[in-house]
């Protein structure tokens, strides 16, 4: 079998790239090691930058997103028993859209199926080969049979633990990492959100985030120990802890109900570079991980897709390799700015174990500065809504 592009991984970045390539007549195959049901069961981010929304619209699959996505012109920072609103639209002229990653994945899957573009689920032992030559290929096992796909390019959209990044020779890639000494315990519950916009709460007991997936479904988080377990937290314990970290008016407005998903995510920052190795290109979590504080994970994956799609479009349409040659440096320039912002937001809003009173005083002063200075708030807003591609 021969395809122009093989995409490893059917998360949003792989599906988005596949759909954009289909739109220009480029033949791409997606290989996914998990089942379709497993991919759709993943609970992930839900805040989309305008650039990400624009890419989805370019696929022609933004109907549900435009109809059901929640347009947010700002968010609140809660601290010292009060709330301060960051007016994103007034400060930048832009807004964000809240729309669950699971819903976006479902839209992209349905669009791919509608045009009979090929995705192989439960593809075992996927392995890229000879990507340092002009004749790369990918092998995989499906239904007990080994398959080989010759191609022009391989896009690794299969996450940090995927085979794409692990296939790169150790001496050819550098990884820069930071782990944070805490996690986020998150729940989903079919209860109305406490607010129409997100609330980022900084409290001596720990960080909390009030978010949502729809007007009737809420997504809440509380900072917890990195080695904690979700099973240690009853719903009642979670609700009590969440409310203790919010200002009184917000705490009183929380609607309590049973959760139907509960998990802990450990926070870390990681960047692997470069992002190109011959004819293998890394996208999204395969190249970088950010803490969710700045709402950048999915959006960074989308910006990688923007650069890679443009490069492949120029290659097939104009026989130009300039975009391919510049892909890694262009993507990483934006990645590192988003990594910096996510790191800064994490330091701003989380008490760190053992930080000491001096550091906590500095953190309190930083929050006061950001919420009292127009220029500081504008810098936060510019990064939150997404830097230009």
C-alpha positions in Angstrom: 0.0 0.0 0.0 1.1 3.5 -0.7 -0.1 6.8 0.8 1.3 10.3 0.5 1.2 10.9 4.3 0.9 8.4 7.2 -0.4 10.0 10.4 0.3 8.1 13.6 -2.4 8.8 16.2 -6.1 9.8 15.9 -6.3 12.4 18.6 -7.5 15.9 17.6 -4.1 16.8 16.0 -4.0 13.7 13.8 -7.6 14.0 12.8 -7.4 17.7 12.1 -4.3 17.3 10.0 -5.9 14.4 8.1 -9.0 16.3 7.3 -7.1 19.4 6.1 -5.0 17.2 3.9 -8.1 15.5 2.5 -9.4 18.9 1.6 -6.5 19.6 -0.8 -6.6 16.1 -2.3 -3.7 14.7 -0.4 -4.0 11.0 0.5 -3.4 10.4 4.2 -3.8 7.3 6.3 -4.3 7.5 10.1 -3.1 4.7 12.3 -4.5 4.5 15.8 -3.4 1.8 18.4 -6.5 2.1 20.5 -10.2 1.5 19.6 -12.4 4.3 18.4 -14.5 4.0 21.6 -11.4 4.4 23.7 -10.3 7.5 21.9 -13.8 9.0 22.3 -13.7 8.2 26.0 -10.7 10.4 26.7 -11.5 13.4 28.8 -9.3 16.4 27.9 -9.2 20.1 27.5 -12.1 22.4 26.4 -10.8 26.0 25.9 -10.1 26.7 22.2 -8.2 29.7 20.8 -9.6 31.5 17.8 -6.8 30.1 15.7 -7.8 26.5 16.6 -11.4 27.3 15.8 -10.4 28.7 12.5 -8.6 25.5 11.5 -11.6 23.5 12.4 -13.8 25.8 10.3 -11.3 25.3 7.4 -12.2 21.6 7.5 -15.9 22.4 7.1 -16.7 20.5 10.3 -17.4 23.4 12.7 -21.2 23.2 12.6 -21.6 21.8 16.1 -18.7 23.8 17.5 -20.3 27.0 16.2 -23.7 26.1 17.4 -22.8 24.7 20.8 -19.5 26.2 21.7 -19.6 28.7 24.6 -18.1 32.1 23.6 -16.1 33.5 26.6 -15.0 37.1 26.6 -13.1 36.8 29.9 -12.4 34.8 33.0 -12.0 35.5 36.7 -9.1 35.2 39.0 -10.2 34.6 42.6 -7.9 35.4 45.5 -8.1 36.8 49.0 -11.8 36.2 49.2 -12.6 38.3 46.0 -12.8 37.9 42.3 -11.2 40.0 39.5 -12.3 39.7 35.9 -9.8 39.6 33.1 -11.7 41.1 30.1 -10.1 39.2 27.3 -12.1 40.8 24.5 -11.6 44.3 25.8 -7.9 43.8 26.2 -7.2 41.9 22.9 -10.3 42.0 20.7 -10.4 38.2 20.9 -12.2 35.6 22.8 -12.0 31.9 23.5 -14.5 29.1 22.9 -15.3 26.4 25.4 -16.0 23.2 23.6 -14.9 19.8 24.9 -12.1 18.0 23.2 -14.2 14.8 23.2 -16.8 16.6 21.1 -14.3 18.0 18.7 -12.8 14.5 18.3 -16.2 13.1 17.5 -16.8 15.9 14.9 -13.5 15.2 13.2 -14.1 11.4 13.3 -17.5 11.8 11.8 -16.2 14.1 9.1 -13.5 11.7 8.1 -15.9 8.8 7.9 -18.3 10.9 5.8 -15.7 11.3 3.1 -14.5 7.6 3.4 -11.0 8.7 4.4 -9.2 5.7 6.0 -8.4 5.3 9.6 -7.2 2.0 11.0 -8.1 1.6 14.7 -6.5 -1.0 16.9 -3.3 -1.0 14.8 -0.8 -2.8 16.8 3.0 -2.6 16.7 3.0 0.6 14.6 6.6 1.4 13.6 8.0 4.1 11.4 11.0 3.1 9.2 13.7 4.8 7.1 12.4 8.3 7.8 15.9 9.6 7.4 15.8 8.6 3.7 13.6 9.6 0.8 11.6 6.4 1.0 10.0 6.2 4.5 7.4 3.5 5.4 5.3 2.4 8.3 4.5 -1.1 9.4 1.6 -2.2 11.6 -0.3 -5.3 12.6 -4.1 -5.4 12.2 -6.3 -8.5 12.3 -3.3 -10.7 12.8 -1.7 -9.5 9.5 1.4 -7.3 9.2 0.9 -4.4 6.8 3.4 -2.0 5.1 2.6 1.5 4.0 5.1 3.3 1.8 4.7 7.1 2.0 6.3 10.5 1.4 6.0 11.7 5.0 5.1 10.5 8.5 3.3 12.8 11.0 3.8 11.6 14.6 0.6 12.7 16.4 0.6 9.9 19.0 1.6 11.7 22.2 4.5 11.7 24.6 4.6 7.9 25.0 3.9 7.2 21.4 6.2 5.3 19.0 7.0 8.4 16.9 9.1 10.2 19.4 10.6 7.0 20.8 11.7 6.0 17.3 14.0 9.0 17.0 17.7 8.1 17.8 18.6 9.3 21.3 21.4 11.5 20.1 19.2 13.4 17.6 16.7 14.8 20.1 16.9 16.9 23.2 14.2 17.0 25.9 13.7 19.8 28.4 11.4 19.0 31.3 10.1 20.3 34.6 7.8 18.3 36.9 5.5 20.1 39.4 5.1 18.8 42.9 1.3 18.5 42.7 -1.6 17.4 40.5 -5.1 18.4 39.6 -8.0 16.3 40.8 -10.7 16.8 38.2 -14.4 15.8 38.1 -17.2 16.0 35.6 -20.7 16.4 36.9 -24.1 17.1 35.2 -24.7 20.3 37.2 -24.9 23.9 36.0 -21.6 25.7 36.2 -21.0 28.1 39.1 -20.4 30.9 36.7 -20.8 31.8 33.0 -17.0 32.2 32.7 -14.1 30.2 34.2 -12.9 31.0 37.7 -9.2 30.4 38.4 -8.9 30.4 42.2 -5.7 30.9 44.2 -6.1 29.9 47.9 -3.7 28.9 50.7 -5.3 25.5 50.7 -4.4 25.1 47.0 -5.5 26.1 43.5 -9.0 25.4 42.1 -10.6 25.9 38.7 -14.3 26.2 37.9 -14.9 25.3 34.3 -17.7 23.8 32.2 -18.4 21.7 29.1 -22.0 23.0 28.5 -24.6 25.0 30.4 -25.6 21.8 32.2 -22.2 20.1 32.6 -19.4 21.3 34.9 -15.7 20.6 35.0 -14.0 21.3 38.3 -10.5 20.9 39.5 -8.6 21.2 42.8 -4.9 21.0 43.4 -3.8 17.9 45.2 -0.6 16.0 46.1 1.1 14.5 43.1 1.0 11.0 44.5 -2.7 11.2 45.6 -5.3 8.8 44.3 -8.7 9.7 42.9 -10.3 6.9 44.9 -9.2 8.7 48.1 -11.7 11.5 47.2 -15.4 11.0 47.7 -17.7 13.4 45.9 -18.6 15.1 49.2 -14.9 15.6 50.1 -14.3 17.1 46.6 -17.2 19.5 46.8 -16.3 20.6 50.3 -12.7 21.2 49.3 -13.7 23.1 46.1 -16.0 25.4 48.0 -13.4 26.1 50.7 -11.1 27.5 48.1 -13.6 29.9 46.5 -14.8 33.3 47.6 -18.0 33.1 49.6 -20.3 34.3 46.8 -18.9 31.7 44.4 -18.9 28.9 47.0 -22.6 29.6 47.7 -23.4 29.3 44.0 -21.9 25.9 43.5 -24.5 23.3 42.6 -23.5 19.9 44.0 -24.2 16.6 42.3 -22.7 13.2 41.6 -19.6 13.0 39.5 -19.4 10.6 36.5 -15.7 11.0 35.9 -12.9 11.6 38.4 -9.2 11.5 37.8 -5.8 13.1 38.7 -3.4 14.6 36.3 0.1 15.3 37.4 1.4 18.6 36.0 4.7 18.9 34.0 6.3 20.9 31.3 8.3 19.1 28.5 9.6 20.1 25.1 11.5 17.8 22.8 13.4 19.4 19.9 13.8 19.5 17.0 10.4 18.5 15.8 11.5 17.2 12.4 13.7 14.2 11.7 14.1 13.7 8.0 10.6 12.8 6.8 9.2 12.3 10.3 7.5 15.3 11.9 6.3 15.4 15.5 3.0 17.2 16.3 1.3 18.0 19.6 2.0 16.0 22.7 4.6 13.9 20.8 6.8 17.0 21.0 5.6 19.0 24.0 3.5 18.8 27.2 2.3 21.8 29.2 0.4 22.1 32.5 -3.3 22.8 31.8 -3.2 26.1 33.7 -2.8 28.2 30.6 -5.2 26.1 28.4 -2.5 25.5 25.8 -2.2 21.8 25.3 -4.8 21.2 22.5 -4.2 24.7 21.1 -0.4 24.1 20.7 -1.2 20.8 18.9 -3.4 22.8 16.5 -0.7 25.4 15.9 1.7 22.5 15.0 -0.9 21.3 12.5 -1.2 24.8 11.1 2.5 24.8 10.3 2.8 21.3 9.1 -0.3 21.4 6.9 0.9 24.6 5.3 4.3 23.0 4.6 2.7 19.9 3.1 0.3 22.0 1.0 3.3 24.0 -0.4 5.2 20.8 -1.1 2.4 19.1 -3.0 1.0 22.3 -4.6 4.2 24.2 -5.4 6.9 21.6 -5.1 8.5 23.8 -2.4 10.3 22.4 0.6 10.8 25.7 2.4 7.9 25.1 4.8 9.1 21.6 5.6 12.6 22.9 6.3 11.2 25.7 8.5 8.6 23.6 10.3 10.5 22.8 13.5 11.9 26.2 14.1 8.6 27.9 13.4 6.6 25.5 15.6 9.1 25.6 18.5 9.2 29.4 18.5 5.5 29.4 19.4 5.7 26.3 21.6 8.3 27.9 23.9 6.2 31.1 24.3 3.2 28.9 25.3 5.4 26.8 27.7 6.6 30.0 29.3 3.0 31.3 29.8 1.8 28.0 31.2 4.7 27.8 33.6 4.1 31.4 34.7 0.3 30.8 35.2 1.2 27.7 37.2 3.6 29.6 39.5 1.1 32.5 39.8 -1.9 30.5 40.9 -0.5 27.5 42.9 1.0 27.4 46.4 4.1 25.2 46.1 4.9 22.8 48.9 7.8 24.1 51.0 7.9 27.4 49.1 8.2 29.4 52.3 6.6 32.8 53.3 8.9 35.0 51.1 7.9 33.2 47.9 4.2 33.3 48.9 4.4 37.0 49.5 6.0 37.4 46.1 3.2 35.3 44.5 0.5 37.4 46.3 2.2 40.6 45.0 2.2 39.2 41.5 -1.5 38.5 41.6 -2.2 42.0 42.9 0.0 43.4 40.1 -1.7 41.4 37.3 -5.2 42.3 38.6 -4.4 46.0 39.1 -2.3 46.9 36.1 -3.8 47.3 32.6 -0.5 46.4 30.9 0.0 43.3 33.0 -3.5 42.1 32.4 -3.1 42.8 28.7 0.0 40.6 28.6 -1.9 37.8 30.4 -4.9 38.2 28.0 -2.7 38.2 24.9 -1.2 34.9 25.8 -4.4 33.3 27.0 -6.3 34.0 23.8 -3.4 32.7 21.8 -0.4 34.3 20.2 -0.6 34.7 16.4 0.7 31.9 14.1 
